[in-house]
Amino acid sequence: MIPHKQNFAKSNFKSPDISQLKAVIIDHRTTIYIALDADSEEAREKYLLRTSNRLVK
């Protein structure tokens, strides 16, 4: 028999409340959410730096 995955309703996982976050648009298909008091430009730069360091196979 195949073991069942844990049900999310029973776990302690809690989705973030998007109404309490600020959307930062990176490009036409990428949006990240940050705290309301965080800097949008800094978040965009960190995201782009983090994704550009990935190795392309």
VOPAGU-2260 file (C-alpha; in pm, 1 decimal, decimal comma):
REM VOPAGU-2260
SITE   aa  ch    i         X         Y         Z
SITE  MET   A    0       0,0       0,0       0,0
SITE  ILE   A    1     103,1     357,8     -62,1
SITE  PRO   A    2     122,3     572,7     253,8
SITE  HIS   A    3    -102,7     879,5     251,3
SITE  LYS   A    4      40,7    1227,0     271,1
SITE  GLN   A    5     -39,2    1433,3     577,9
SITE  ASN   A    6    -358,9    1631,8     544,4
SITE  PHE   A    7    -295,8    2010,0     546,3
SITE  ALA   A    8    -609,6    2067,9     753,3
SITE  LYS   A    9    -455,0    1869,7    1038,2
SITE  SER   A   10    -108,5    2024,6    1010,4
SITE  ASN   A   11      12,3    2350,0    1162,2
SITE  PHE   A   12      58,2    2518,3     822,3
SITE  LYS   A   13     -86,0    2869,3     808,4
SITE  SER   A   14    -115,1    3065,5     484,9
SITE  PRO   A   15       2,1    3426,0     496,5
SITE  ASP   A   16    -263,7    3697,3     482,1
SITE  ILE   A   17    -196,4    3871,8     152,0
SITE  SER   A   18    -399,7    4175,2     257,2
SITE  GLN   A   19    -124,5    4251,4     510,1
SITE  LEU   A   20     152,5    4229,1     246,4
SITE  LYS   A   21     264,8    4456,7     -38,6
SITE  ALA   A   22     294,2    4315,8    -391,4
SITE  VAL   A   23     618,7    4383,2    -580,0
SITE  ILE   A   24     603,1    4308,5    -952,1
SITE  ILE   A   25     932,7    4169,2   -1082,2
SITE  ASP   A   26     829,9    4104,5   -1442,8
SITE  HIS   A   27     511,6    4021,6   -1635,9
SITE  ARG   A   28     476,7    3679,8   -1470,0
SITE  THR   A   29     652,7    3717,8   -1133,6
SITE  THR   A   30     511,3    3890,2    -826,2
SITE  ILE   A   31     654,6    3867,4    -476,4
SITE  TYR   A   32     491,4    3979,1    -153,2
SITE  ILE   A   33     677,9    4168,5     118,4
SITE  ALA   A   34     593,3    4339,4     446,5
SITE  LEU   A   35     414,5    4673,1     417,4
SITE  ASP   A   36     705,6    4864,8     570,6
SITE  ALA   A   37     977,8    4696,2     357,9
SITE  ASP   A   38    1155,0    4865,8      66,6
SITE  SER   A   39    1023,9    4754,0    -275,0
SITE  GLU   A   40    1343,8    4829,9    -465,6
SITE  GLU   A   41    1560,7    4642,4    -216,4
SITE  ALA   A   42    1329,3    4339,4    -231,1
SITE  ARG   A   43    1336,6    4343,4    -611,8
SITE  GLU   A   44    1718,0    4362,4    -615,8
SITE  LYS   A   45    1752,6    4078,6    -362,3
SITE  TYR   A   46    1512,0    3859,5    -560,8
SITE  LEU   A   47    1693,0    3921,6    -889,8
SITE  LEU   A   48    2032,8    3861,4    -729,5
SITE  ARG   A   49    1913,9    3537,6    -569,6
SITE  THR   A   50    1762,0    3404,4    -892,7
SITE  SER   A   51    2056,8    3508,6   -1111,1
SITE  ASN   A   52    2296,7    3305,3    -893,4
SITE  ARG   A   53    2121,2    2979,1    -976,1
SITE  LEU   A   54    2307,5    2744,3   -1203,6
SITE  VAL   A   55    2142,0    2678,8   -1536,6
SITE  LYS   A   56    2174,7    2317,7   -1643,9
